[in-house]
Amino acid sequence: MNSTQWNPETEQDYDLLKGLQVISRDGEPLGRISHVVHPNHDATPNEGGHFFLFEPNQRREWFGGLDVAYLPELAMTGVTDQGVLIDMTEDEIRRRRWDLPTHEGYSED
């Protein structure tokens, strides 16, 4: 699996990830990205302020049973032809929160 570092240059670059599979460090497919949550505040692309909504598939229990999870941009390590890579194992996934930040400044597109 050849990975390229994720270096978006425009807001539109984020939308190119819609439909891609989220893949754990162990190669487990976790679900497909369905929406991009763009910050409402001034943010330069590649600052880590975006979130990607996906529905955890067979690994839903890893995400606390959530029907939908929000992948923070900073968790991404690369993009391949097969999907978006995150550098997290099952144990690491189970220990973190996967909801959207509750403070203002984000909108779902």
C-alpha positions in Angstrom: 0.0 0.0 0.0 1.8 3.1 -1.2 0.9 6.1 1.0 1.4 9.8 0.2 1.4 12.4 2.9 -1.9 14.4 3.1 -1.1 18.0 2.1 -4.3 19.8 1.1 -3.9 23.2 -0.5 -7.5 24.4 -0.8 -10.8 23.7 1.0 -11.9 21.8 -2.1 -9.1 19.3 -1.6 -10.8 18.0 1.5 -13.9 17.1 -0.4 -11.8 14.7 -2.6 -11.7 12.3 0.5 -15.4 11.7 0.4 -16.1 8.1 -0.3 -12.7 6.9 0.8 -12.2 4.1 3.4 -10.7 5.0 6.8 -8.0 2.4 7.5 -6.3 1.7 10.9 -2.6 1.2 11.4 -3.3 -2.5 11.4 -4.9 -2.4 8.0 -8.5 -2.7 9.3 -11.1 -0.9 7.2 -13.2 1.2 9.6 -15.8 2.9 7.4 -16.1 5.3 4.4 -16.0 9.1 4.7 -19.4 10.6 3.9 -19.0 14.3 4.9 -16.3 16.9 5.5 -16.7 19.2 8.5 -15.0 22.5 7.6 -14.1 25.1 10.3 -16.3 28.2 10.2 -13.3 30.2 11.4 -10.3 31.3 9.4 -8.1 28.2 9.0 -5.3 27.5 6.6 -5.6 24.2 4.8 -3.4 21.6 6.4 -3.6 23.1 9.9 -5.6 20.2 11.2 -8.9 22.0 11.8 -11.2 19.7 9.7 -13.1 16.6 10.6 -14.4 13.7 8.5 -17.7 12.0 9.2 -17.8 8.3 8.7 -20.0 5.4 9.8 -18.0 2.7 11.6 -18.7 -0.6 9.9 -18.1 -3.9 11.6 -15.8 -2.2 14.0 -18.5 0.0 15.6 -17.7 -1.3 19.1 -14.2 0.2 18.7 -15.9 3.6 18.5 -18.0 3.2 21.7 -21.0 1.9 19.6 -21.4 5.2 17.8 -23.4 5.1 14.6 -21.2 7.9 13.2 -17.7 9.0 14.1 -15.7 12.1 13.4 -12.1 11.6 12.3 -9.9 14.6 13.1 -7.6 15.7 10.3 -4.6 15.5 12.7 -5.2 11.7 13.1 -4.5 11.1 9.4 -1.1 10.0 8.3 -1.6 9.5 4.6 -3.8 8.8 1.7 -3.5 5.7 -0.6 -5.6 4.5 -3.5 -7.3 2.3 -1.0 -8.2 5.0 1.6 -7.2 7.3 4.4 -4.7 6.0 6.8 -4.7 6.7 10.5 -1.8 5.8 12.8 -3.9 4.2 15.5 -4.4 0.6 16.7 -7.7 -0.9 18.0 -6.7 -0.1 21.6 -5.9 3.5 20.7 -9.1 3.9 18.8 -11.1 2.6 21.8 -9.5 5.1 24.2 -10.3 8.4 22.3 -13.5 10.4 21.6 -14.9 10.3 18.1 -17.6 13.0 18.4 -17.5 16.5 16.8 -16.1 19.2 19.1 -19.0 20.9 20.9 -17.7 24.4 20.6 -18.9 26.7 17.8 -16.9 27.1 14.7 -17.7 24.0 12.6 -20.2 23.3 9.9 -21.0 20.1 8.1 -21.0 20.3 4.3 
